[in-house]
């Protein structure tokens, strides 16, 4: 992977380049003025993973850079600090390395280290090994937990040893509210918590004033948007295919006192069939679809975007919130969606500074006459 060349002095310049790119890409749609949400120029990722590279008696955190034109050639990059990562991760990196160097039990065949942190500094560290982990490892790992004030999970083939718990609790400030999110190890969460707060605030703004209407959300993950938007709607029905994410989303609904939202485990494709009456079963019956009055749909799809059928499905709603991690597939989808809808708000969220990645948000409303 290419390691971002982080230079906080150049942050405004790189963000301006992204803004110009997005404005060029979507110029033919004649969108409103692009709203730009800047990231902190460094220490913006709350989660990171590093390989552990062993050289004789030494070891260090490493990433790999592919040689241009030769994908099989990789250069090992040593990392003692990583300005992309949160301050909590950077504080832990040298202390953990020292612990590995001082303990054969902790370092032997250690392959990878994964960090999951929060804005408040809570930290969960996963240590991945190419060997079975036994009682000696657990004793030393528990002592390290206590020494560093962290939580540790040990992983190896067919092993997952959770010493304290398998999640952290993130607290996000959104529109004057503090929202609580359980974020589970090895599950998807937004890596840039500062930008996540901006995204949630923007989504709350564009959907305000719909307390008598219902929201349907596809690809809801751990309830990231569900929790923030529930207050704007009478009821929310959210779907997600990952069993772990659904369980976490339900924990988050309870933690935030959200009582007007339901999360069900179902793919977006199956949900579309259920809406049409072409799918039945226990889960469909539990959703009680005939009791909803959906006016708005929120989609946050993977990089591949939505297929033609999914675009057709969401175009049936009066309002669409489309969160995209890939401007190219977003542009393809908008070409279809704008046959029935128009863009009211358009945003760029700089989730990954100093990379080519752009996160966008689009608020569309149905045209009076298609």
N, C-alpha and C positions, 0 to 999 in steps of 0.2 A: 504494500500500500504506500501511497505517497504521503509523506509526513508534512503537514501544513507548515509553511514558513511564516511563523507568527512574529509579526513586528507591529506592536501596538501603535507605533508612530505612523504606520501606513494604513491603519484601519479605515479611516474616513475615505481614503482613496479606493481601497478594495470594495467597500460598500457602494460607492458611487459607480464603480464598474458593474457591479451586480444590478444595480438599479437601471443603468442604461441598457443592459442586456435584456432584462425583463420588459422594459418599455418598448424595445425594438421588437421583441418576439410577439408581443400582444398588440402592437400598434394597429393592425388591421381590424381588431375588434372595437376600436375606439372606446377603450375603458375610461372611467373617471381617473382623476389624479391618483397615482400610486402612493399608498400610505406605506412608509418605510419604518420598520422597527429594528433598531440597532441592538446588537449584542454587546456585552462587555468585551473589550478588545483582547482580553486574555483570561485564563482560568474560568472558562465558561462551560466545560463539559463536566457533568456530575458522575459520569461513568466512563471507564476506559478499561482496555485489556492489553496486556503486554506479554510477549514471550519472555521466558527466562533463558538467557544464553550462558552456558557454562564454558569457561576457558580455564582449564587446570584447576587451581584452587579458587579462582575468581568466578563470580557470576554477576550478571547485570540485566536490567530491563532492556528489551530490544523490540524494535519493529524492523520491517523489511521494506526496502525500496527496490522496485522492479526496474531493471535497466531498460531504457527506451529501445524499442525494436527487438528486444530479446526477453520475452516474458518468463523464460526459464531461469534467467540470471537474476538473482536477488542479492542485494547488498545489505548486510547486517548494520543497523544503526543503533548505537548504544545510547540509552537515555538515562541519565541520572536525575533529571528533572524534566517536566513536560508542561510547558506554559499553556497548552490547550486545556489541560486537566484542572479540576477545581483545586483551590488552595489546600483543601483537606487531603486530596490525593497526593499533592506535592509534598506535604508534611510527612505523610506516611511512607513514601517511596524509600527514602534513605534508612528510616528506622526498621522497616521490614527487611531490606537488604542486609543490614547489619545482623539482624536476627537469623537470617538464612545462613550467612557466613559463619556465625558462631555455633550453629547446630547442624550436625550431620543428619539428624532425623528430619529436620524441617527442609533441608536443602536437597536431600538425595532424590534424584530423578524428578525434581520439581520442574514442570514444563511451562506453566502459564499462571499469571496472576490477573484476576479481574477485580476491579474496584467499582463499588456502587455507593455513592455518597449523596448527601442532601445539602441544602443551603445552610442548614444549622450545624453541619459538620458531622452528622451521624455517618458511620462508615461500616459497610459490609465488604469483606475481602474473601474471595474464593481462590483457594490454592489448588491447582490441578496437577496431578502427578501421573507418571508412567509406572506406577507400582501400587500394590495394595497398601492401605493405611490401617495401622493397628493401634493398640492401646498406648504404645510409647509416643506415636505421633499425636494422638489425641491429648495426652497429658501435656506435651510441650506446646501444642496449639492453644490449649486453654490458658496456659500460663501467659502466652503471648497476647491473647485476647485481653486478659486482665491488665497486663503491662501497658498496652497501647490504647485501651479503652475502645476497642473495636469489636466487631463480631466476625467470626471466621466460619467458612464452610470448606470442607475438604472433599475433593472429587478425584476419583480415578475410575478405571473401567468397572462398571456395574456397582460403583460406590458413590454415595453422597452423604457425608457426615455433617449434619447441621449442629454446631456446638451450642448456639444460643437461639437464634431464629434465622429464618431464610428471607427476611425482608427488612427494609428501612421504612421510616415514616417521613415523607416529604410534606412540608407546609408551604403552600403557595398563597401569596397575597393577590387577590383578584377583586377589583372594584370595591375595596374596603372590607372584604371578607377574607378570613383565613380558612383555606380549604386543606383538608388532610387526605393524603394519598398513601396507601400501602403500595410499595414498589418491591416486587418479588424478584429475587435473584434469578438470572437467566431468562427473564421475561422482558418484553419491550416496554420501555418508558422513554419519554422525551428526554434526550441527553442534556439539553441546554435549558435549565430550569428558569433562567431569566427570560428567555424568549418564550418558553411555555406560558409563563404568566401573561406576557403580552398577547399571545394567541388567544388565551382564554378570555382576557379582557375585551379583545376585539370581537370575538364571537358573541360575547354577552351584549356588546353595544349594538351589533347589527340585528340581533334577534329580540331586542327589547320591545315590550308592549304587547306580547302575545299570550297573556296569561289565560285567555279563554280558548286557546288552541293547543294542539298536541304536536310533539316533535317525534320523528323517527330518526334513529341514528344507526348507520351501518359502520362496521369496523370500529367498534367502540373501545376496544382494548380494555384497560383497567378502569374505564369510566372517566377518563381524563376530562373530556368535554361534557359528559353526562352530568357530572357533579356540578360543574360551573353553570350549566344552562338550565338545569331543572327549575330554578326559580322563575325563569322567563316564560314557562309554559304550564298549562293545566296538568298535562301528563307527558311522560317521556317513555318511549319504548326503544330499547337499544339492543342490537344484536352483535354477536362476536363468535367466531368459530373456536378460539383457543379456550380449552377448559380451564387452564390456570388463570387466564385473564378474566374470564367470567367470574370465577370464584373471588378474585381480587376486587373486581368491580362491585360485587355484592358486599364485600367487607367495607369498601369505600363509601357506598351508599349509606350503610349503617353508621359509619364513623362520622359522617357529615349530617346525619339526621335527615337525609333525603327520603321522603316517603311517597313521592309522586312519580317515581321512575322504576321501571322493570327492565332487567337485563336477562336475555335468553340466549342460550347457546345454539346458534344456527348460522349457516352461511348466508351471505347476501343473496345468492341464487335461490336457495330454498325459501328464504323469506319472501322473495318476489313471487314465487309459486303460491305460498300461503296467502298472500294478499289477494291473489287472483282466484283463490278457492281451489287451486289445483294440488294442494298438499294438505294432508290432515295428520292427525296423530296427537299424542299427549301434549307435546310442546306447543303445537299450534292451538290446541284447545285452551291451554293455560294463558296464552297471550290475549284471548278474548278480543280479537281484532275488530269485531263489529262495535265495540264500545268506544273506539278512538275516532277522533276527527283530526286527522293529520293535515297540517297546513305546510309544514316545514320538514325538510330532510337535511341531515348533516352527513357528509361522506368524508372519510379520511383514508383513501385507498393506498395500497402499496405503490411502488414506483411505476409499475406497469399501468397505473390509472384504471379507468373503467372501460369495459368492453361496450360495444354498441347497444347490446340488450340492456345493460345496467344503466347506460345514459338514458335510454328510452324510459326505463322504470322511474328514475328520479325526476325526469322532465314532467311527470304527472303531478308533482307537488307545486304549490304556488310559490314557495320560496326554497332556495337551495343554498346551503353553506357548503362550499367545496374547499377542503384543506388539502393541499397538494405538496408532495415532496419532489415532484418532477415537473418543471415548467413545460417540457416538451409534450408529455402525455396530457398535461392539463390543457394545452393549446388544442390538441387533437379533440379532446372531449368538449371543449367550449365551442368548437366549430359545429358540433351537433346540438349542444344544449341551447345555443343562441338562436336556433330556429324557433324556439318557444319562449325563451327567457332573455332578459337583458341584464347587464352587469351594473349593479348599483354601487358596490364598494369593492376595492381591489387592494390587496396588501402584500408586501414582501416582508417576511420574517427571516432575519439572518441567523438561522439556526446553527450554521456551520461556517463561521468566519474563516477567511483565508483558504477556502476551497471553492470549487465551482458550484457546489450545491446551493439551491435556492428553495426555500419553503414559501408557498404562496397561499393566500386566502382569498376566496371570491364569494361575494354575496350576490345572488341572482334572484330576480323576481319575474314572475310570468308576464309576458306581454299581453296587453289588452286584446290584441288580435294577432294570432300567430302569423 
